[in-house]
Each structure stands twice: as structure tokens, then as C-alpha cells.
Amino acid sequence: MKILARRVPLHLWRLRFTLSVGQLCTVGIALTTGLTAWIVWGTATFGAHSVVVRGSSMLTVQEVRAVANVPSDTPLARLDTAAVAERVRQLPEVHTVEVFRSWPNTVRIVITERKPVALTIQNDQYVLVDREAVAFRQVPEPPDLPLVEVDDLTPNNPAARAAVEVAADLPEALRAELGTITAPTQAQVALELSDGRTIFWGDSSNNTRKATVAVVLLDRDGDYMDVSAPAVVTMR
């Protein structure tokens, strides 16, 4: 008995071959994608091997790194940069902070430190104060900055904010004569000079104009000068 073999048409062989190659490509792509995802998300190959800090001056790089607490070798893809930034933001000296992934293995932390414009005394220690009335860093020796004496020196206190805004805008000629800046209210800022005289400043508006007038009055006789309305000066 003869067994007749059926010939498979050539176009069907080609179709089978094409399907096989296509299936292999699909499987290969899936495996490659899965392997890549595992390497990026699940291994230390692209991990946080180093932490670079930029913008620090008062703070040391070590202080920022310690507070940032970036887990060693954590895959960059899984790193919670917002959480790192929030931890760094807790440092009183930090005004702004940004955290970036820098592939393949680096975390970059860029900070802007607060700029001191005045001093205050807290717990018998000199403390730097920025223009937002944030007291942010103790210093052993007072730098050449105006000394502000205000109850409740915080950003939420309008009197405190007015006092430090005036302090930030004072020219050197007034700073050289200054003892302290007081402010019972935001409209009652006063400069207490080191020789005992007082310059009543009022609020923190028109600081440049008030300063110009006050510098001229320094050479005049009188223990009390009111420059709160710089167009109409009062002396006595």
C-alpha cells in the first residue's frame, strides 16, 4: 500500500515561519523589558551610590547628607525624592531645597540657605534672623548685623516682620550708630541708637526714604527723631 504524502503549499510554510519568528520576537521583547525593569527597579545597579550637595555654606555637606538619609544603594527609580526634600527642609538654615536623580547612580540635593539680615537673642544666645523673621541659627559671636528685640519673633508676628524688614534695609551709616531695633507693633518700629537717642521709624514702608532722612538727622541735636512720615520730620 502506498502512503501518499500531502505537500504543504509553500505559502503556508512561509506563514508558519513568519508566525514563529514573530512569536519569538514578542517573547524576546517581553523578556528584555522585564529584565530591564528588574535591573532598574529591583537591583542596586542603578542605585543611589553617592549623594552630591550643592548650595551649602553655613551647613556642611555631611550635615545635609545625614538629615537627607538617602538609603544606600536604593534604586534611583524607587527613591522618594519628595521625602528626601522634606527631611532636608527641616534644617532651620534651609530656605529652599530640590532633589534630583542623576543617572546612573547619583542623588543631587540643591539647597538655598537663609540669608541673615538681623540678630536676636534667645536663651542668652545670639541667633541669626532672615527677612521672613525666621530665627534659624545660633552663633557664638555676633556678626555685624542689627540686633532686633521683639516679643514673639516669628514669621506670623507682623511686628517681627516689620522690624527685620527695616533691619534689612538700613544703610551702613545707620548700622554703625545702632544699638537695637524694637517694635511693640508693626507700626511702631524704632531704632535705639548706641548713644541713647531714638529714631521712631513707624512701619516698614518707605525704608529708603526714611533712611536717607535719618542719616541727615544724625548730626542734628535732639534725643528723639520721628521719620515715620519722612516729608514731615519731628525732633525734640
ZIZILIN-V994218 format. One record per pair of residues at least 12 apart in sequence whose C-alpha atoms are under 10 Angstrom apart, sorted by the first residue. I is the first residue (numbers start at 1). J is the second residue. D is the distance in whole Angstrom. If there is no record, write none. Layout:
I;J;D
I;J;D
This chain:
37;77;10
39;75;9
40;75;7
40;76;8
40;77;7
40;78;9
40;104;10
41;74;9
41;75;6
41;76;8
41;77;6
41;78;6
41;79;10
42;74;9
42;75;7
42;76;10
42;77;9
42;78;9
43;73;8
43;74;8
43;75;6
43;76;10
44;72;9
44;73;5
44;74;6
44;75;6
44;76;9
44;105;9
45;73;8
45;74;9
45;75;7
45;76;9
45;104;8
45;105;8
46;73;8
46;74;8
46;75;6
46;76;6
46;77;8
46;103;7
46;104;5
46;105;5
46;106;9
47;71;9
47;72;8
47;73;4
47;74;5
47;75;4
47;76;5
47;77;8
47;78;9
47;79;9
47;103;9
47;104;7
47;105;5
47;106;8
47;107;9
48;70;8
48;71;7
48;72;6
48;73;5
48;74;5
48;75;6
48;76;6
48;77;10
48;78;10
48;79;8
48;101;9
48;102;9
48;103;9
48;104;8
48;105;5
48;106;5
48;107;6
49;70;10
49;71;9
49;72;6
49;73;5
49;74;8
49;75;9
49;76;9
49;104;9
49;105;5
49;106;6
49;107;8
50;65;10
50;70;9
50;72;8
50;73;9
50;102;10
50;105;7
50;106;5
50;107;6
50;108;9
51;64;10
51;65;7
51;68;9
51;69;10
51;70;8
51;72;9
51;101;10
51;102;10
51;105;9
51;106;6
51;107;5
51;108;6
51;109;7
52;64;10
52;65;8
52;99;10
52;100;10
52;102;10
52;106;7
52;107;6
52;108;5
52;109;6
52;110;8
53;65;8
53;99;9
53;107;9
53;108;6
53;109;5
53;110;6
53;111;8
54;97;10
54;98;10
54;108;8
54;109;6
54;110;5
54;111;6
54;112;9
55;94;10
55;97;9
55;109;9
55;110;6
55;111;5
55;112;6
55;113;7
56;93;9
56;94;9
56;109;10
56;110;8
56;111;7
56;112;7
56;113;7
57;93;10
57;111;10
57;112;9
57;113;8
58;93;8
58;94;10
58;113;8
58;114;9
58;137;9
59;91;9
59;93;7
59;94;9
59;113;8
61;109;10
63;88;9
63;91;9
64;87;9
64;88;7
64;89;10
64;91;8
64;94;10
64;109;9
64;111;9
65;84;10
65;88;8
65;109;9
66;87;10
66;88;9
67;84;8
67;85;10
67;86;10
67;87;6
67;88;6
67;89;9
67;90;8
67;91;8
68;81;10
68;83;9
68;84;5
68;85;7
68;86;8
68;87;6
68;88;5
68;89;9
68;90;10
68;91;10
68;99;10
68;109;9
69;83;10
69;84;7
69;87;8
69;88;9
70;83;10
70;84;7
70;107;8
71;84;10
73;105;8
73;106;10
74;105;10
75;104;10
75;105;8
76;100;10
76;101;6
76;102;8
76;103;8
76;104;8
76;105;7
76;106;8
76;107;8
77;101;8
77;103;10
79;100;10
79;101;8
79;107;9
80;99;9
81;98;8
81;99;6
81;100;7
81;101;8
81;107;9
81;108;10
81;109;9
82;97;10
82;98;9
82;99;7
82;100;10
83;99;9
84;97;10
84;98;9
84;99;7
84;100;10
84;109;9
85;97;6
85;98;6
85;99;6
85;100;10
85;109;8
85;110;9
85;111;9
86;98;9
86;99;10
88;109;9
88;111;9
89;111;9
91;113;10
91;136;9
91;137;10
92;113;9
92;114;8
92;134;8
92;135;8
92;136;5
92;137;7
93;111;10
93;112;9
93;113;5
93;114;6
93;115;9
93;116;10
93;128;9
93;129;10
93;130;10
93;134;9
93;135;9
93;136;6
93;137;7
94;111;7
94;112;6
94;113;5
94;114;6
94;115;10
94;136;9
95;111;7
95;112;6
95;113;5
95;114;5
95;115;9
95;130;10
95;134;10
95;136;10
96;110;8
96;111;6
96;112;5
96;113;7
96;114;8
97;109;7
97;110;6
97;111;4
97;112;6
97;113;9
98;110;5
98;111;6
98;112;9
99;111;9
113;130;10
114;128;9
114;129;8
114;130;6
114;131;9
114;132;9
114;134;9
114;135;10
114;136;8
114;137;10
115;128;9
115;129;8
115;130;6
115;131;8
115;132;10
115;136;10
116;128;6
116;129;5
116;130;4
116;131;7
116;132;10
116;133;10
116;134;9
116;135;9
116;136;9
116;137;9
116;143;10
116;145;8
116;164;10
116;168;9
117;129;6
117;130;5
117;131;6
117;132;10
117;133;9
117;144;10
117;145;6
117;146;7
117;147;9
117;164;7
117;165;8
117;166;10
117;167;7
117;168;5
117;169;9
117;170;10
118;130;7
118;131;8
118;133;9
118;135;9
118;142;10
118;143;9
118;144;9
118;145;5
118;146;5
118;147;6
118;148;7
118;163;9
118;164;6
118;165;9
118;166;10
118;167;6
118;168;7
118;181;10
119;135;8
119;137;10
119;138;10
119;139;10
119;142;8
119;143;8
119;144;9
119;145;6
119;146;6
119;147;5
119;148;6
119;149;9
119;164;9
119;167;9
119;180;9
119;181;10
120;135;8
120;138;10
120;142;9
120;145;10
120;146;9
120;147;6
120;148;5
120;149;6
120;150;8
120;153;8
120;180;9
120;181;10
121;135;9
121;138;9
121;142;10
121;147;8
121;148;8
121;149;8
121;150;10
122;135;9
122;138;9
122;149;10
122;153;10
125;137;10
125;138;6
125;139;7
125;140;7
125;141;9
125;142;9
126;138;6
126;139;6
126;140;7
126;141;7
126;142;6
126;143;9
126;147;9
127;139;6
127;140;9
127;141;10
127;142;8
127;147;10
128;142;9
128;143;9
128;145;9
128;147;9
129;145;10
129;146;10
129;147;9
129;148;9
129;153;9
129;154;10
129;164;8
130;155;10
130;161;10
130;164;7
130;165;9
130;167;10
130;168;9
131;155;9
131;160;10
131;161;7
131;162;9
131;163;9
131;164;6
131;165;6
131;166;9
131;167;8
131;168;7
131;169;10
132;154;8
132;155;6
132;156;9
132;160;9
132;161;6
132;162;9
132;164;8
132;165;8
133;152;10
133;153;6
133;154;5
133;155;5
133;156;8
133;157;8
133;158;9
133;159;10
133;160;6
133;161;5
133;162;9
133;163;8
133;164;6
133;165;8
134;153;8
134;154;6
134;155;6
134;156;10
134;160;9
134;161;9
134;164;9
135;153;7
135;154;7
135;155;9
144;175;9
144;176;9
145;167;8
145;168;9
145;170;10
145;175;8
145;176;10
145;178;10
146;163;10
146;164;9
146;166;10
146;167;6
146;168;8
146;170;9
146;174;10
146;175;7
146;176;9
146;178;7
146;179;8
146;180;7
146;181;7
146;191;10
147;163;10
147;164;9
147;167;8
147;175;10
147;178;8
147;179;7
147;180;5
147;181;6
147;182;9
147;191;10
147;192;10
148;160;8
148;163;7
148;164;7
148;166;10
148;167;8
148;179;9
148;180;6
148;181;5
148;182;6
148;183;8
148;191;9
149;163;9
149;164;10
149;180;7
149;181;6
149;182;5
149;183;7
149;184;9
150;163;8
150;164;10
150;181;8
150;182;6
150;183;6
150;184;7
150;185;9
150;189;10
151;182;9
151;183;8
151;184;8
151;185;10
157;185;9
157;186;8
158;183;10
158;185;7
158;186;5
158;187;9
159;182;9
159;183;6
159;184;7
159;185;5
159;186;4
159;187;7
159;188;8
159;189;8
159;203;9
159;204;10
160;182;9
160;183;7
160;184;9
160;185;8
160;186;7
160;189;9
161;183;10
161;186;8
161;204;9
162;182;10
162;183;8
162;185;8
162;186;5
162;187;8
162;188;9
162;189;7
162;202;9
162;203;6
162;204;5
162;205;9
163;181;7
163;182;7
163;183;6
163;184;10
163;185;9
163;186;7
163;187;10
163;188;9
163;189;6
163;190;8
163;191;9
163;201;10
163;202;10
163;203;8
163;204;7
164;181;9
164;182;10
164;183;10
164;189;10
164;204;9
165;203;10
165;204;6
165;205;9
165;207;9
166;181;9
166;189;8
166;190;9
166;191;9
166;201;9
166;202;10
166;203;8
166;204;6
166;205;9
166;206;10
166;207;7
166;208;9
166;210;10
166;211;9
167;180;10
167;181;8
167;191;9
167;204;9
167;207;10
168;207;10
169;204;9
169;206;10
169;207;6
169;208;7
169;211;8
170;207;8
170;208;8
170;210;9
170;211;7
170;212;10
171;207;10
171;208;9
171;211;7
171;212;9
171;215;9
172;215;10
173;211;9
173;212;10
173;214;10
173;215;7
173;216;10
173;218;9
174;191;9
174;193;9
174;211;8
174;212;10
174;214;8
174;215;6
174;218;9
175;191;10
175;193;9
175;194;10
176;193;9
176;194;9
177;191;9
177;192;9
177;193;6
177;194;6
177;195;8
177;196;10
177;197;10
177;215;10
177;218;9
178;191;7
178;192;6
178;193;4
178;194;5
178;195;8
178;196;10
178;197;9
178;198;10
178;199;10
179;191;7
179;192;5
179;193;5
179;194;4
179;195;8
179;196;8
179;197;10
179;198;10
180;192;5
180;193;7
180;194;8
180;198;10
181;193;9
181;198;10
181;199;10
181;200;10
181;201;10
182;200;10
182;201;10
183;200;10
183;201;9
183;202;9
183;203;9
185;202;9
185;203;9
186;202;8
186;203;6
186;204;8
187;200;10
187;201;8
187;202;5
187;203;4
187;204;8
187;205;10
187;228;9
188;200;7
188;201;7
188;202;5
188;203;6
188;204;9
188;228;9
189;201;5
189;202;5
189;203;6
189;204;8
189;228;9
190;202;7
190;203;9
190;225;10
190;226;9
190;227;10
190;228;9
191;225;10
192;224;10
193;218;10
193;223;10
195;223;9
196;223;7
196;224;9
197;218;9
197;222;8
197;223;5
197;224;6
197;225;8
198;222;9
198;223;6
198;224;5
198;225;6
198;226;8
199;214;8
199;217;9
199;218;9
199;223;8
199;224;6
199;225;5
199;226;6
199;227;7
199;228;9
199;234;10
199;235;9
200;214;10
200;224;7
200;225;6
200;226;5
200;227;6
200;228;6
200;229;10
200;234;9
201;214;9
201;225;9
201;226;6
201;227;5
201;228;5
201;229;8
201;230;9
202;226;8
202;227;8
202;228;5
202;229;8
203;228;7
203;229;10
204;228;9
205;228;9
205;229;10
206;228;9
206;229;9
206;230;8
207;227;10
207;228;9
207;230;10
209;227;9
209;228;10
209;229;10
209;230;7
209;231;9
210;226;9
210;227;6
210;228;7
210;229;8
210;230;6
210;231;9
210;233;10
211;227;8
211;230;9
212;227;10
212;230;9
213;226;10
213;227;7
213;230;7
213;231;9
213;233;8
214;226;9
214;227;7
214;230;9
214;233;9
217;233;9
217;235;9
220;235;9
221;235;8
221;236;8
222;234;10
222;235;6
222;236;5
223;235;8
223;236;6
224;236;5
